[in-house]
Amino acid sequence: MMAYNYKNDFPIFQHTDVAYIDNAATAQRPQCVLDAVADFYRCHNANPLRGLYPLSVEATDIYEQARETVRGFIGAKSASLPATRPRA
């Protein structure tokens, strides 16, 4: 069985052969993350946890869904998952 080539998921590596090792400053993002962020900004852009208007509630729901996905991925209990509030 061939190992999955995760490098193919990152657009930056499709046009350069750079060996990126500066993850402490910023990490490269796979295409699925870029797509999700672009979708959020196009369709759901509002401050999560800040408002009671429909778009903010929708942004909060998406934010909480992401936290739940991370919690499930790392096997954490809900109460033990640290989170920070978005900056105003």
N, C-alpha and C positions, 0 to 999 in steps of 0.2 A: 504494500500500500504506500502510495506517495504522500509525503507530508504536505499539508496545505500551505501555499505560499502567501502568507499574510501581507507581504509587501505589495502584492497586486491590488490590495484594497485601498491603498493610499495614492491619490492622484499625483502628489509631488514626485513620487518615485517612478512614475510612468514616463517622465521626460528628463530625468536626471539620474545619474548613478551615485549621487551623494550618499555618504554614510552619516546619517544624522544622529548625533549623540548629545545634543544640548537639551535634553528633556527637562532639566531643572528650570530652564527659562520658559520654554513652551514645547508642547508636544504636537507632532503632526497628527492630523485627523483623517480617519478613513472616510471614504466617500459617503457611507451611510450616515455618518455624523454630520458631514457638511450638508447633506440633503435634509436631514431633520432640522438643523438650525435654520436653513433657508426657508423651509416650510413654516417654521414657527414665526419667523419675521414676516413672511408674506401673508400668513393667514390668521395668526393668533397673537400678534405682538401687543402685549400689555404687561404691566407689572403684576407678577403673581404675588399673592398674599397681601395685596395692598388695597384692593377696591371691591365694591359690591356690584359693579356694573357687569353685564354679561361677558364682555371680552376679558376682563380681569379674572372673573370666576373660571372661565375656560382656560386661561393661562395657568391659574392655580391648579386646576385639575391635571393639566399636562405635566406641570412641575411635580405634583404628588405621584403621578403615574411613573415618572422617571425615577423618583426616589424608591418606589416600590420595586421597580425593575432592578435597580442596583442592589436593594436589600435582598431580593431573591437570588441574584447572581452571586453575592458574596456569602449568602446563608446567614445574614444577621437577623436578630429579632427587631421588630419595629421600634421598640423603645431604645435600642442600643445603636441605632443608625444616626451618627452625627450629621447635622446639616447646617448650612449657613443660610441666612436670609439674603436674598439679592440686595445689592446696594441700591439705595435710592438715587 
